[in-house]
């Protein structure tokens, strides 16, 4: 316990002595973690919206007007055989006609003189995975007896592209900022070790082991990482609840995920990443000054 107290005391003392560099390390690492968290939270909300679309999204598969009952049954079986189709419902010409009248509402006068025989029967198809939307439409179009596949995969494709861009950009921003954080933390530790070079040399001469000398500086890096993680978690809460959630609510496309329900995923990631980067930044700068 005495050793642990000593290591913590020395780590805290070093942070205070080099407080400007320590503050720079904390801010840089904190920004890095906030960008990572924002990327994860944005992707999770996009995934939620895509899942909601998948449960609601329907494709209308219209059949040839003069198709026989056998042709309808065969087309229905072929539709069900497609792996990405989760459900299908057959709609008669009368049901399609009724839907058209309902859609037109007060403008149904446009259907005057037209009866259900002018419409095509259809299958209402639900799909499992929006990422396979285009391929599913192609497969449906190839079924014998199919006249037209009414589809609108534009929103799904846009969402997948946005998610991909956000994920890739977030990943590389995190890598770049993590490297910058390692560099700053490493220099902070180097400065602390340079200021204590004489003390380190004396400790070496009286028999102190390398690890006994290392631990205060490693703990300094871990403490920097911990403070940066805790600060980033608070800022992330504000950014998400006030900005990201607010923006999603304004768009009115889905209900944003509750931060309290996902913080248990974000907090451990922040703490582990921050403390690991801090420890690595410290370890990178120790070897040179332990040579006597």
N, C-alpha and C positions, 0 to 999 in steps of 0.2 A: 504493500500500500504506500509506503514511503516513496518508493521509486515512481509509482504512478502519480503521486502528488507532485513530485519533483518535475516529472516530464510535463504535466499540465501547467504547472507554474511557469516553467521556462518557455513553453510554447506561447502562453498568454503574454508573457513579458516581451517576447520577441515580436509578437503582433503589435503590441503597443509601441515599442521602440521604432518599428518600421511601419507606422500606421498609415502613412500616405500610400506606400506600395501595397500594403494589405488591403486598404480600401479599394484601390484600383483592381486588385485581384478579385475581391468580393463582387464589385460592380460588374466586371467583365464576365465572370462565371455566372452571376445571377441573370444577366441578359441572355446568355447562352441557354440557360435552363428555361427561361420564360419563352424563348423562341421555340424550344423543343416542346414545351407543354402546350403552347398555342397550336402548334402543328398537330399534336396528338388529339387535342380537344376538337379542332376543326374537322379532322378526319373522322372522329367518332360521330360527330353530328351529321356529316355527309353520309356515313354508313347507315345511320338511323333513318335518314330521309330516303335513301335508296331502298332499304328494307321495307319501308312503308309503301313506296312505289311498287315494289315487287308484289306486295300483298294485294294491291288495288289494280295494278296495270292489266289491261285487257286488250286483246287483239281481236278484231272482227274478221273472220274468214268467210267471205261470201262465196256461195257455190253457183254453178251455172244454172240459169233460170229453168231449163228444161230437164234438170237432173232427175233420175229415177230414185225410188226409195232405196234400192240396192246401192246406188251410187252415193246416196247420203250416208248410209250405214258404213260403207267402205271408207269414205272420207273421214267419218267420225273415228273409226278404228285407227286410221293412219295418223290422225291428229293425236290421239291418246298415246300412240307408240313413240312419239317424239319425247325424248328424255327431259327436255326443259319445260314441257307442258305439265302444269300442276293440276289443271282442271279444265273441262270444256262443257259447254251447254249449248244444245241445239235450239235455234230460234226459227220458228216457222215464218212464212211470208206475212201472215196476219200479225204476228208479234213484231216483226220489223216495221210493218206499216203503222202499228200503234205507237211504236217508239218514235217514228218520224213525226207523227202528229203531235206527240207530247213535246218533242224538241222544238217544233215550230210554234207551239202555243197559239197565240192569237193570230199568227200568220199562217195557220193551217189552211186558209183559203187557197193557198198555192196548190193544195192537193185536190182541189175540186175537179171532179171528173176522172180521178185516178183511183184505182182500187189496189188491193194487195197483190194482185197478179202481176203488177208492174215491178214489184220488188223481188229481190233474190233472198232465198232462205240463207241462213248463216250459222256458223258456230262461234260462240263467244268463248275466247280462249284466255286462260290465265297462265302466266309463265313463272318459273321458279327464280331464275337468275337473270337480272337485267343486263349483266355483262355479256350474255350470249343472245341478246335481243336480235341483232342483225342476222345471225346464223339461224335462229328459230324462224324468223320471217321468211328467209330463203327456203328452209325445209318445208314450211307450210305452203309456200307458193308452188312447190314441185308436186304436191299431192294431186292426183287425178280428180277432176271435177271441180277444182278450185278456180274461181273466176277472178277474185280480187282479194288481196290481204290488206286491210286498212290498218295502217300502223303509224305510230308517232314515237320514234325512238330518240328524237332530238334531245329532249331533256335528260334522258338517261345517259346518253353519250357525253353530254356537256358535264354532267355531275361526275362521271368517271374520269374525264380529262382533268377537271378541277382537283379531284382527290389525288390523282397521280402527280400533278404539278405541285400541289401543296406538300405531299409526302416527300418528293424528290428535293424540292427547294428547302424544306425544313431539315431534311437529313444533312444536306451539304452545308447549310448555315450552321447547324449544330457542330459539325466536324470542324469547320473553319474557326468558330468561336471557341471550341474546346481547345484547339491548338494554340490560339491566342491566350486563353486562360492558362494553359500549361506553361507557356513562355513567361507570362507575367508572374505566376506563382513561383516558378523556378528562379526568376531574378529576385523576387522578394526573399526567398530562402538564401540565395547566394549572398545578398546584401547582409542578411542577418549573420551568416557564417563568416563573412569577411570582417564584420565588426567584432566578432568573437574569435577571430583566428588565433590570437595569442592565448586566449583561455582554452581553446580546443587543443592547442599544442601542449599546454601544461597538463591537461587532462590525459592526453595520450602518453606523456612521459611518466606520469604517476600510475599508469596501468589501466586506465579506463578503456573498455572495449569499444569497437566501432559502433556497435548497436546501442550502447549506452549513450553515445554522443549523438547518434542518428535520431533516436526516438523523440526528443523535444522538437526537432525540426519537422519530422513526419507528422507529429501531433499538431504542429502549427499549421501545416497544409490541410490536415483533416478538419481542424477548427475553422479555417478559412472556408473550406468547402461546405461545412455544416451551416455557418452563418449565411453564406450565399444561397444555400438551398432553402433555408427557412425564410429569408427575405423574398426570394423568388416565388415561393409558394404563396405568400401573402399578396404579392403583386399580381401573380397569376389569378388568384381568386378575384381580385378587383377587375382585371382585364376581361376575364370570362363573364362574370356576372353582370358587369356594367356595360361592356362594349360588345363582345361576341354574342352573348345571349340577347342583348338588346337589338342588335342588327338582325339576328334570325327572327325575332318577334316582329320586327318591322316588315321583313320579307313575307311573313305569314305563310311560310311553306311547311313548317313543322314546329313542334314544340321542342325547344332546346333541352338537352340533357341537364338534369339537376346536378350542380357541382358537388353537393354533399354526397351524391350517390356514386361519384367517380373519383373523389379525392383520395380514396384508399388505393387507387391505382397510380395516381399522380405523385402523392407524397413519398412513398418508398422509392420510386424512380428518381425523384429529385434528390433525396438524401443520399442514396447510393451513388448516383452519378457525380454529385457535387463532392462528396468526401473522397471518392475514388480519384477524381481529377486532381483534387488537392494533394492527396498522398503521392500520386505519380509525379506531380510538379515538384514536390519536395525531394522525392527519390532521385530525380534527374539531376539535381544540383549538388548532391552530397559527396560524390566520389572524390572529386578534386581536392577538397579541403580536409579529407581524412588522411591524406598522404603527408607524412612527416619526414 
